[in-house]
Amino acid sequence: MPELRALSHTEIQLRLQNLPHWSFSPPHLQRSFTTSGWKSSLMLVNMIGHLAEVAWHHPEITTLWNKVQVRLSTHDVDGISDRDFELAHKIEEVLGWRPDLGNGALEGTPQDERFAYIKYEP
């Protein structure tokens, strides 16, 4: 495993170009999610919690009724590291997954607000 180091401000800004919904607010990478309500917020927190635990990298998570905020930093380097960006990308990958409506057996949730989960951003 490569040695961990804190990334420079310039490196952070360059990498954020590939994570359009994330921002850098020292000392954290952060992202806010809007959900359809409490149940969806808890589902999102659990998904992020699972990914973080498997990665052995633990974010700060704030949960409100229809909002979830995630803040990442690497305490070992007192800054932002590759770990933070890798976990942010994995969160985006899993959250952004949707069943392929044309080619698979999984349909996805109905187009009905009663079944809304995450308010996906363009």
C-alpha positions as CSV (number, residue, x, y, z in Angstrom):
1,M,0.0,0.0,0.0
2,P,1.4,3.4,-0.9
3,E,2.3,5.8,1.9
4,L,-0.5,8.1,2.8
5,R,0.1,11.9,2.5
6,A,-2.0,15.0,2.8
7,L,-2.9,16.3,-0.6
8,S,-2.1,19.9,-1.5
9,H,-4.9,22.5,-2.1
10,T,-4.2,22.4,-5.8
11,E,-4.4,18.6,-5.9
12,I,-7.7,18.6,-4.0
13,Q,-9.2,21.2,-6.4
14,L,-8.1,19.1,-9.5
15,R,-9.6,16.0,-8.1
16,L,-12.8,17.7,-7.2
17,Q,-13.4,18.2,-10.9
18,N,-14.4,14.6,-11.0
19,L,-16.8,14.9,-8.1
20,P,-19.1,17.8,-9.0
21,H,-21.4,17.5,-6.0
22,W,-18.5,17.5,-3.5
23,S,-16.6,20.5,-2.2
24,F,-13.6,21.3,0.0
25,S,-14.2,23.2,3.2
26,P,-11.1,22.8,5.2
27,P,-10.4,20.4,6.8
28,H,-13.1,18.2,5.0
29,L,-14.3,17.0,1.6
30,Q,-18.0,17.3,2.0
31,R,-21.3,16.6,0.2
32,S,-24.9,17.2,1.1
33,F,-27.7,15.0,0.0
34,T,-31.4,15.7,-0.2
35,T,-33.7,12.8,0.4
36,S,-37.4,12.3,0.4
37,G,-37.6,12.0,4.1
38,W,-36.5,10.3,7.3
39,K,-36.6,6.7,6.0
40,S,-34.6,7.6,3.0
41,S,-32.0,9.6,5.0
42,L,-31.5,6.5,7.3
43,M,-31.1,4.3,4.2
44,L,-28.5,6.6,2.8
45,V,-26.6,6.8,6.1
46,N,-26.6,3.1,6.4
47,M,-25.2,2.7,2.8
48,I,-22.5,5.2,3.5
49,G,-21.8,3.6,6.9
50,H,-21.4,0.2,5.2
51,L,-19.0,1.5,2.6
52,A,-17.0,3.4,5.2
53,E,-16.7,0.4,7.5
54,V,-15.6,-1.9,4.8
55,A,-13.0,0.7,3.7
56,W,-12.0,1.2,7.4
57,H,-12.4,5.0,6.8
58,H,-15.0,6.7,9.0
59,P,-16.7,10.0,7.9
60,E,-18.6,12.5,9.9
61,I,-22.3,12.2,9.0
62,T,-25.0,14.6,10.0
63,T,-28.6,13.4,9.5
64,L,-31.7,15.5,9.4
65,W,-35.2,14.6,8.3
66,N,-34.5,15.0,4.5
67,K,-30.8,15.9,4.5
68,V,-27.6,14.0,5.0
69,Q,-24.2,15.7,5.1
70,V,-21.0,13.7,4.8
71,R,-17.6,15.1,5.7
72,L,-14.4,13.2,4.9
73,S,-10.8,13.8,6.2
74,T,-7.9,11.6,7.0
75,H,-6.8,12.1,10.6
76,D,-3.6,10.1,10.1
77,V,-2.3,12.9,7.8
78,D,-4.3,15.8,9.3
79,G,-5.8,16.6,5.9
80,I,-7.3,15.2,2.7
81,S,-5.8,12.0,1.3
82,D,-6.4,9.5,-1.4
83,R,-8.6,7.6,1.1
84,D,-11.1,10.5,1.2
85,F,-11.3,10.7,-2.6
86,E,-11.6,6.9,-3.0
87,L,-14.5,6.7,-0.5
88,A,-16.2,9.8,-2.1
89,H,-16.0,8.1,-5.5
90,K,-17.4,4.8,-4.1
91,I,-20.3,6.7,-2.4
92,E,-21.1,8.3,-5.7
93,E,-20.8,5.0,-7.6
94,V,-23.2,3.2,-5.3
95,L,-25.6,6.0,-4.9
96,G,-25.7,6.7,-8.6
97,W,-26.5,3.1,-9.6
98,R,-29.9,2.6,-11.0
99,P,-31.4,-0.5,-12.7
100,D,-31.1,-0.6,-16.4
101,L,-34.8,-0.3,-17.4
102,G,-34.1,-1.8,-20.8
103,N,-32.0,-4.8,-20.3
104,G,-32.4,-6.3,-16.8
105,A,-34.8,-8.0,-14.5
106,L,-34.6,-5.1,-11.9
107,E,-37.2,-2.5,-12.6
108,G,-36.3,0.3,-10.2
109,T,-38.7,2.3,-8.1
110,P,-42.0,3.5,-9.6
111,Q,-42.2,7.0,-10.9
112,D,-44.3,8.0,-7.9
113,E,-43.4,10.4,-5.1
114,R,-44.6,7.8,-2.5
115,F,-41.6,5.6,-3.5
116,A,-39.0,8.4,-3.8
117,Y,-35.6,7.7,-2.3
118,I,-32.9,10.2,-3.2
119,K,-33.5,13.4,-5.1
120,Y,-30.9,12.8,-7.8
121,E,-29.0,15.8,-9.0
122,P,-28.3,16.3,-12.7
